[in-house]
Amino acid sequence: MERTPRDFGLVRWRWTCAGLTLERGITVSAETVRRYLHRAGFVWRRPRPVLARSHPAKEEKLAHLRGLVASLPPDETVVFEDEVELHLCPKIGACWMRRGQ
């Protein structure tokens, strides 16, 4: 569970019970794999999205931008653009993960 299916040349980005049986050449059913994963402490859930940590050079960049704005001539206009684009956020699907992570 430390590697993704793409590491093994599969198209999917998350493991499924059927995918595990195909990749590992296991001759048991996907249902048997599911029961084993539950016993091993894995759950099939959707991960919670979390915000990334702040950029380490954030304060330096902000200070630089504030300096640029303060030094503009009076006839110049400052325009800001938000970099967030909601359509770039992918839908988070369920996957096998260790309980509590």
Contact map, one row per residue, 1 for C-alpha under 8 A:
11110000000000000000000000000000000000000000000000000000000000000000000000000000000000000000000000000
11110000000000000000000000000000000000000000000000000000000000000000000000000000000000000000000000000
11111010000000000000000000000000000000000000000000000000000000000000000000000000000000000000000000000
11111111000011100000000000000000000000000000000000000000000000000000000000000000000000000000000000000
00111111111111100000000000000000000000000000000000000000000000000000000000000000000000000000000000000
00011111111110000000000000000000000000000000000000000000000000000000000000000000000000000000000000000
00111111110000000000000000000000000000000000000000000000000000000000000000000000000000000000000000000
00011111110000000000001000000000000000000000000000000000000000000000000000000000000000000000000000000
00001111111000000000000000000000000000000000000000000000000000000000000000000000000000000000000000000
00001111111110000000000000000000000000000000000000000000000000000000000000000000000000000000000000000
00001100111110000000000000000000000000000000000000000000000000000000000000000000000000000000000000000
00001100011111100000000000000000000000000000000000000000000000000000000000000000000000000000000000000
00011100011111100000000000000000000000000000000000000000000000000000000000000000000000000000000000000
00011000000111110000000000000000000000000000000000000000000000000000000000000000000000000000001100000
00011000000111111011000000000000000000000000000000000000000000000000000000000000000000000000001100000
00000000000001111111000000000000000000000000000000000000000000000000000000000000000000000000001100000
00000000000000111111100000000110110000000000000000000000000000000000000000000000000000000000000000000
00000000000000011111110000001100000000000000000000000000000000000000000000000000000000000000000000000
00000000000000111111111000000000000000000000000000000000000000000000000000000000000000000000000000000
00000000000000111111111101000100100000000000000000000000000000000000000000000000000000000000000000000
00000000000000001111111111111100100000000000000000000000000000000000000000000000000000000000000000000
00000000000000000111111111000000000000000000000000000000000000000000000000000000000000000000000000000
00000001000000000011111111000000000000000000000000000000000000000000000000000000000000000000000000000
00000000000000000001111111000000000000000000000000000000000000000000000000000000000000000000000000000
00000000000000000000111111100000000000000000000000000000000000000000000000000000000000000000000000000
00000000000000000001111111110000000000000000000000000000000000000000000000000000000000000000000000000
00000000000000000000100011111000000000000000000000000000000000000000000000000000000000000000000000000
00000000000000000000100001111101100000000000000000000000000000000000000000000000000000000000000000000
00000000000000000100100000111111100000000000000000000000000000000000000000000000000000000000000000000
00000000000000001101100000011111110000000000000000000000000000000000000000000000000000000000000000000
00000000000000001000000000001111111000000000000000000000000000000000000000000000000000000000000000000
00000000000000000000000000011111111100000000000000000000000000000000000000000000000000000000000000000
00000000000000001001100000011111111110000000000000000000000000000000000000000000000000000000000000000
00000000000000001000000000000111111111000000000000000000000000000000000000000000000000000000000000000
00000000000000000000000000000011111111100000000000000000000000000000000000000000000000000000000000000
00000000000000000000000000000001111111110000000000000000000000000000000000000000000000000000000000000
00000000000000000000000000000000111111111110000000000000000000000000000000000000000000000000000000000
00000000000000000000000000000000011111111110000000000000000000000000000000000000000000000000000000000
00000000000000000000000000000000001111111100000000000000000000000000000000000000000000000000000000000
00000000000000000000000000000000000111111100000000000000000000000000000000000000000000000000000000000
00000000000000000000000000000000000011111110000000000000000000000000000000000000000000000000000001100
00000000000000000000000000000000000011111111000000000000000000000000000000000000000000000000000111100
00000000000000000000000000000000000011001111100000000000000000000000000000000000000000000000001111100
00000000000000000000000000000000000000000111110000000000000000000000000000000000000000000000011110000
00000000000000000000000000000000000000000011111000000000000000000000000000000000000000000000011110000
00000000000000000000000000000000000000000001111100000000000000000000000000000000000000000001111000000
00000000000000000000000000000000000000000000111110000000000000000000000000000000000000000001111000000
00000000000000000000000000000000000000000000011111000000000000000000000000000000000000000000000000000
00000000000000000000000000000000000000000000001111100000000000000000000000000000000000000001000000000
00000000000000000000000000000000000000000000000111110000000000000000000000000000000000000000000000000
00000000000000000000000000000000000000000000000011111000000000000000000000000000000000000000000000000
00000000000000000000000000000000000000000000000001111100000000000000000000000000000000000000000000000
00000000000000000000000000000000000000000000000000111110000000000000000000000000000000000000000000000
00000000000000000000000000000000000000000000000000011111010000000000000000000000000000000000000000000
00000000000000000000000000000000000000000000000000001111110000000000000000000000000000000000000000000
00000000000000000000000000000000000000000000000000000111111000000000000000000000000000000000000000000
00000000000000000000000000000000000000000000000000000011111110000000000000000000000000000000000000000
00000000000000000000000000000000000000000000000000000111111111000000000000000000000000000000000000000
00000000000000000000000000000000000000000000000000000001111111100000000000000000000000000000000000000
00000000000000000000000000000000000000000000000000000000111111110000000000000000000000000000000000000
00000000000000000000000000000000000000000000000000000000111111111000000000000000000000000000000000000
00000000000000000000000000000000000000000000000000000000011111111100000000000000000000000000000000000
00000000000000000000000000000000000000000000000000000000001111111110000000000000000000000000000000000
00000000000000000000000000000000000000000000000000000000000111111111000000000000000000000000000000000
00000000000000000000000000000000000000000000000000000000000011111111100000000000000000000000000000000
00000000000000000000000000000000000000000000000000000000000001111111110000000000000000000000000000000
00000000000000000000000000000000000000000000000000000000000000111111111000000000000000000000000000000
00000000000000000000000000000000000000000000000000000000000000011111111100000000000000000000000000000
00000000000000000000000000000000000000000000000000000000000000001111111100000100000000000000000000000
00000000000000000000000000000000000000000000000000000000000000000111111100000000000000000000000000000
00000000000000000000000000000000000000000000000000000000000000000011111110000000000000000000000000000
00000000000000000000000000000000000000000000000000000000000000000001111111010000000000000000000000000
00000000000000000000000000000000000000000000000000000000000000000000001111110000000000000000000000000
00000000000000000000000000000000000000000000000000000000000000000000000111110000000000000000000000000
00000000000000000000000000000000000000000000000000000000000000000000000011111000000000000000000000000
00000000000000000000000000000000000000000000000000000000000000000000000111111100000000000000000000000
00000000000000000000000000000000000000000000000000000000000000000000000000111110000000000000000000000
00000000000000000000000000000000000000000000000000000000000000000000100000011111000000000000000000000
00000000000000000000000000000000000000000000000000000000000000000000000000001111100000000000000000000
00000000000000000000000000000000000000000000000000000000000000000000000000000111110000000000000000000
00000000000000000000000000000000000000000000000000000000000000000000000000000011111000000000000000000
00000000000000000000000000000000000000000000000000000000000000000000000000000001111100000000000000000
00000000000000000000000000000000000000000000000000000000000000000000000000000000111110000000000000000
00000000000000000000000000000000000000000000000000000000000000000000000000000000011111000000000000000
00000000000000000000000000000000000000000000000000000000000000000000000000000000001111111000000000000
00000000000000000000000000000000000000000000000000000000000000000000000000000000000111111000000000000
00000000000000000000000000000000000000000000000000000000000000000000000000000000000011111100000000000
00000000000000000000000000000000000000000000000000000000000000000000000000000000000011111100000000000
00000000000000000000000000000000000000000000000000000000000000000000000000000000000011111110000000000
00000000000000000000000000000000000000000000000000000000000000000000000000000000000000111111000000000
00000000000000000000000000000000000000000000000000000000000000000000000000000000000000001111100000000
00000000000000000000000000000000000000000000011010000000000000000000000000000000000000000111110000000
00000000000000000000000000000000000000000000011000000000000000000000000000000000000000000011111000000
00000000000000000000000000000000000000000001111000000000000000000000000000000000000000000001111100000
00000000000001110000000000000000000000000011111000000000000000000000000000000000000000000000111110000
00000000000001110000000000000000000000000111100000000000000000000000000000000000000000000000011111000
00000000000000000000000000000000000000000111100000000000000000000000000000000000000000000000001111101
00000000000000000000000000000000000000001110000000000000000000000000000000000000000000000000000111111
00000000000000000000000000000000000000001110000000000000000000000000000000000000000000000000000011111
00000000000000000000000000000000000000000000000000000000000000000000000000000000000000000000000001111
00000000000000000000000000000000000000000000000000000000000000000000000000000000000000000000000011111
